């Protein structure tokens, strides 16, 4: 009897979210980047003052572009590993109160992405992570220098 693709999908394992495993690190980054989209969107809505238009548009580009990039990371990893990630993080999106907070958060995100790249065995996912680092760098530039 032939197994249908739907049955095959149901039998695929879900990655155990062990923090130090590649699956755990990838799931943690995916969750944090999803939260980052929400955090920067909320901050974008409350920006005022000198330079606010530049910051407003820089953050819009960030939170609008990030979800698709994060989806590519998660789907690519799940396809490469042939298992699902458990991205059910208990962490809430971070509250950002100033451009300085936002830039510091982006520095943290950049470090997280960079750390995952050093252990990621799939070059295509490493390339996708580079795109996220480019988005972070571009956004930081706009926040820091276009006022």
Secondary structure, DSSP 8 states (H G I E B T S, - for coil): ----HHHHHHHS-B----TTSHHHHHHHHHHHHHHHHHHHHHHHHT--STTHHHHHHHHHHHHHHHHHHHHHHHHHHHHHHTSB-------------SHHHHHHHHHHHHHHHHHHHHH---HHHHHHHHHHHHHHHHHHHHHHH--
